[in-house]
Amino acid sequence: MICTLTIIRYPRYGGFVGVLSMALFHFPLFLNKNISFYKLMGCGKNGTFDKHPDWNQWAILLVHKGSSPFGPTFINRWIHFFKAQVSTLTLQPIEGHGTWDGKEVFGKLPKQTDYEGSIAVLTRATIRLKKLKAFLSNVDGVAKQLADADGLITSLGIGEIPFLKQATLSVWNSKTDMKNFAYKMHEHADVIRKTKKEDWYKEEMFVRFIPIKLERI
């Protein structure tokens, strides 16, 4: 099973095109039998859970078998017609826990493995409405810590529904670097404790991947 995360960045003033694409792209993805799970999402501006959307940048997450299932499809023609910049990160899920829309979308994964190389991490949550204020009050501090973290290669904030259904995909030089940020950086570790103690999330998922390939068009 392979996961691909495709980031589509439209030219300036292309935000409306991105919004429209999120409606139209459902049809070819839903009908593609090689895809077991997909999500069409917006992007935040600061590389993590973010309350400020980037209207020119959008994301497609796919879970599928074999190579990328896009091919010469409607989605590819749309992207080229509107002269969008595209980057696709191919990922192999190796460990994790939790669900997305009630599904183990990456199959049964062990919580830990012996893998220690470069690693990508997807942290995804549905925030309880009554906990939204507490969640948002902690976003900016964690975003700043993440941007300055040792060993971080890149990070991206994505989400299905602004404020309520959010995710962060981060890529690290090593699992050690990732763990140092997650558990030793004060503000991030404090937020982890609060999410558990105050029950912020209705649903959450945490998955680690081996980064296989990055393609830019």
C-alpha positions as CSV (number, residue, x, y, z in Angstrom):
1,M,0.0,0.0,0.0
2,I,1.3,3.4,-1.0
3,C,0.3,6.9,0.0
4,T,0.8,10.0,-2.2
5,L,0.3,13.5,-1.1
6,T,0.0,15.9,-4.1
7,I,0.3,19.7,-3.4
8,I,-1.2,21.9,-6.1
9,R,-0.3,25.6,-6.1
10,Y,-2.2,27.8,-8.5
11,P,-0.9,31.1,-9.8
12,R,-1.8,34.4,-8.0
13,Y,-5.6,35.0,-7.8
14,G,-6.2,31.3,-8.6
15,G,-8.0,30.7,-5.3
16,F,-11.4,30.3,-6.9
17,V,-10.0,27.7,-9.3
18,G,-8.7,25.7,-6.3
19,V,-12.0,25.9,-4.5
20,L,-13.8,24.7,-7.6
21,S,-11.3,21.8,-8.1
22,M,-12.1,20.5,-4.7
23,A,-15.7,19.8,-5.8
24,L,-14.9,18.5,-9.3
25,F,-12.0,16.2,-8.4
26,H,-14.3,14.0,-6.3
27,F,-15.8,12.4,-9.4
28,P,-12.6,10.9,-11.0
29,L,-11.2,9.9,-7.7
30,F,-14.3,8.2,-6.5
31,L,-14.6,6.2,-9.7
32,N,-10.9,5.1,-9.7
33,K,-10.9,1.5,-8.5
34,N,-7.2,1.6,-7.7
35,I,-7.7,4.1,-5.0
36,S,-8.9,2.8,-1.6
37,F,-9.0,6.2,0.2
38,Y,-8.7,9.8,-0.8
39,K,-9.1,13.3,0.7
40,L,-9.2,16.7,-1.0
41,M,-8.0,19.3,1.4
42,G,-7.0,22.9,1.8
43,C,-3.7,24.1,3.1
44,G,-2.6,26.4,6.0
45,K,0.0,29.1,5.8
46,N,2.4,28.1,8.5
47,G,3.2,24.5,7.9
48,T,1.1,23.0,10.7
49,F,-2.4,23.0,12.2
50,D,-3.3,26.5,11.1
51,K,-6.3,28.9,11.3
52,H,-5.1,30.9,8.3
53,P,-5.8,29.3,4.9
54,D,-3.6,29.5,1.9
55,W,-6.2,30.0,-0.9
56,N,-3.8,29.3,-3.7
57,Q,-2.6,25.9,-2.4
58,W,-4.5,22.7,-2.2
59,A,-3.8,19.0,-1.4
60,I,-4.8,15.6,-2.6
61,L,-4.1,12.6,-0.4
62,L,-4.4,9.1,-2.0
63,V,-4.0,5.6,-0.7
64,H,-3.5,3.1,-3.5
65,K,-1.6,0.2,-4.8
66,G,1.3,0.5,-7.2
67,S,2.3,3.7,-9.0
68,S,0.4,7.0,-8.9
69,P,-3.1,6.4,-10.2
70,F,-3.4,9.9,-11.8
71,G,-2.2,9.2,-15.3
72,P,-3.5,11.3,-18.2
73,T,-6.8,12.1,-16.3
74,F,-9.1,15.0,-16.0
75,I,-7.1,16.1,-12.9
76,N,-3.9,16.3,-14.8
77,R,-5.5,18.2,-17.6
78,W,-7.0,20.6,-15.2
79,I,-3.6,21.2,-13.4
80,H,-1.8,21.9,-16.7
81,F,-4.6,24.1,-18.1
82,F,-4.4,26.4,-15.1
83,K,-0.6,26.3,-15.0
84,A,-0.4,25.1,-11.5
85,Q,2.8,24.1,-9.8
86,V,2.6,20.5,-8.5
87,S,4.7,18.5,-6.0
88,T,3.9,14.8,-5.2
89,L,5.4,13.1,-2.2
90,T,5.3,9.3,-2.3
91,L,5.2,7.6,1.1
92,Q,5.3,4.1,2.5
93,P,3.3,3.8,5.8
94,I,5.3,1.8,8.4
95,E,3.8,2.5,11.9
96,G,1.0,4.3,13.6
97,H,-2.4,4.2,15.2
98,G,-5.8,5.8,15.0
99,T,-8.5,6.3,12.4
100,W,-9.7,8.7,9.7
101,D,-13.5,8.8,9.3
102,G,-13.6,5.7,11.4
103,K,-11.3,3.7,9.1
104,E,-7.8,2.4,9.4
105,V,-7.0,3.8,6.0
106,F,-3.4,2.6,5.9
107,G,-4.3,-0.9,7.1
108,K,-3.1,-2.5,10.3
109,L,0.2,-0.9,11.3
110,P,2.5,-1.6,14.3
111,K,2.8,1.3,16.7
112,Q,6.6,1.1,16.6
113,T,9.3,-0.4,14.3
114,D,13.1,-0.4,14.3
115,Y,13.3,2.0,11.4
116,E,15.5,5.0,12.2
117,G,16.1,6.8,8.8
118,S,14.4,9.8,7.2
119,I,10.8,9.8,8.2
120,A,7.5,11.6,7.4
121,V,4.8,12.0,10.0
122,L,1.1,12.6,9.5
123,T,-0.8,13.9,12.6
124,R,-4.5,14.3,11.9
125,A,-7.4,15.2,14.2
126,T,-11.1,16.1,14.3
127,I,-11.4,18.8,17.0
128,R,-14.4,18.9,19.3
129,L,-16.3,22.1,18.8
130,K,-16.4,22.9,22.5
131,K,-12.6,22.5,22.6
132,L,-11.9,24.7,19.5
133,K,-11.0,27.8,21.4
134,A,-8.4,26.0,23.5
135,F,-7.0,24.3,20.4
136,L,-6.6,27.5,18.5
137,S,-5.0,29.3,21.4
138,N,-2.1,26.8,21.2
139,V,-1.6,26.6,17.4
140,D,0.8,29.6,16.9
141,G,3.3,28.6,19.5
142,V,3.6,25.0,18.2
143,A,3.9,26.3,14.6
144,K,6.8,28.5,15.5
145,Q,8.5,25.7,17.4
146,L,8.1,23.4,14.4
147,A,9.5,25.9,11.9
148,D,12.7,26.1,14.0
149,A,13.1,22.5,14.9
150,D,16.4,20.7,14.3
151,G,16.2,18.1,11.6
152,L,13.0,19.3,10.0
153,I,13.1,19.1,6.2
154,T,9.6,20.5,5.5
155,S,6.1,20.6,6.9
156,L,2.7,21.3,5.6
157,G,-0.7,22.1,7.2
158,I,-3.6,20.5,5.5
159,G,-7.3,20.0,6.3
160,E,-10.7,18.9,5.2
161,I,-12.8,21.5,7.2
162,P,-11.2,24.7,8.4
163,F,-10.6,24.7,12.2
164,L,-12.3,21.4,12.9
165,K,-10.6,18.7,10.7
166,Q,-6.9,19.4,10.5
167,A,-3.6,17.6,9.8
168,T,0.1,18.2,9.7
169,L,2.6,16.4,7.4
170,S,6.2,16.8,8.5
171,V,9.4,15.3,7.0
172,W,12.5,14.8,9.1
173,N,16.1,13.8,8.7
174,S,15.7,11.0,11.2
175,K,13.2,9.5,13.7
176,T,15.5,10.9,16.5
177,D,15.0,14.5,15.3
178,M,11.3,13.9,15.1
179,K,11.1,12.5,18.6
180,N,13.2,15.3,20.0
181,F,10.7,17.8,18.7
182,A,7.6,15.8,19.7
183,Y,8.6,15.0,23.2
184,K,11.4,17.3,24.3
185,M,10.3,20.7,22.9
186,H,8.4,22.3,25.8
187,E,5.4,23.8,24.1
188,H,4.7,20.9,21.8
189,A,5.0,18.4,24.6
190,D,2.7,20.5,26.7
191,V,0.1,20.5,23.9
192,I,0.3,16.7,23.7
193,R,-0.5,16.5,27.4
194,K,-3.4,18.9,27.1
195,T,-5.0,17.0,24.2
196,K,-5.2,13.9,26.3
197,K,-6.1,15.6,29.6
198,E,-8.8,17.9,28.2
199,D,-10.0,15.5,25.5
200,W,-9.7,18.0,22.6
201,Y,-10.1,15.5,19.8
202,K,-13.2,13.5,18.6
203,E,-11.0,11.4,16.4
204,E,-7.2,11.3,15.8
205,M,-4.6,9.5,13.8
206,F,-0.8,9.4,13.9
207,V,1.1,7.6,11.1
208,R,4.8,7.5,10.2
209,F,6.1,6.9,6.7
210,I,9.3,6.2,4.8
211,P,9.6,9.0,2.2
212,I,10.1,7.2,-1.1
213,K,10.1,9.9,-3.8
214,L,9.4,13.6,-4.4
215,E,8.3,14.6,-7.8
216,R,7.8,18.2,-9.0
217,I,6.0,19.2,-12.2
